[in-house]
Amino acid sequence: MRLRVIDLETTGSLPDTAEIIEFGAVDVVQTPGGWQVETPHTQLLRPLGPLTPETQAIHHLTASDFSANDPIATPEILRALIWAAPQPDMLVAHHTAFEQHFLGPELTNSLPWLCTLKIAKRLWPDAPRHTNQVLRYWLNLDLAPNLAMPPHRAGPDAYVTAHILMRQLGLASLEDMRAWSATKSVRRGAALRAGRKMAQG
């Protein structure tokens, strides 16, 4: 079983207007001795439009980081990255709703996704927050600094998420994790409004 953890850096949050500018992947592979994290792979993808100050402030990628040799995030390139050999059996992201906005079923052949964010909320409801960086330190993950840094870059974030996934695999079955990942998220604001409505009723 090969689980491919994916992280994307983009020029915005809306696929209709934003571009993928970095693709990171780390495979977590089941072996006779247990699960193992493989080496991260990262690919810069040259943007066609401008990089806004707001997005640069997140990932700190600027125009000078890209060259004419970097590919553009075409469907063909993205499919090649998703399906790079050896091919994955499942895909993973820390917040799959974001990655799935950009990597639709036409690219993934409708492979199942695991959402480590939703799984974390089930397994660790008492965590102070459930972002991958907060969980990294809350779980005291022992990570190689050269692979885990800097945060908000596709390769390091995928590497951190892969190690969160490793902890989760020791606590829950893949079947349960798939079921939890498929549940619909309730936004905090919506939950609060629903609670107020019930109290008023």
Secondary structure, 3 states (H helix, E strand, C coil): CEEEEEEEEECCCCCCCCCEEEEEEEEEEEECCEEEECCCEEEECCCCCCCCHHHHHHHCCCHHHCCCCCCCCCHHHHHHHHCCCCCCCEEEECCHHHHHHHCCHHHHCCCCEEEHHHHHHHHCCCCCCCCHHHHHHHCCCCCCHHHHCCCCCHHHHHHHHHHHHHHHHCCCCHHHHHHHHHCCCCCHHHHHHHHHHHHHC
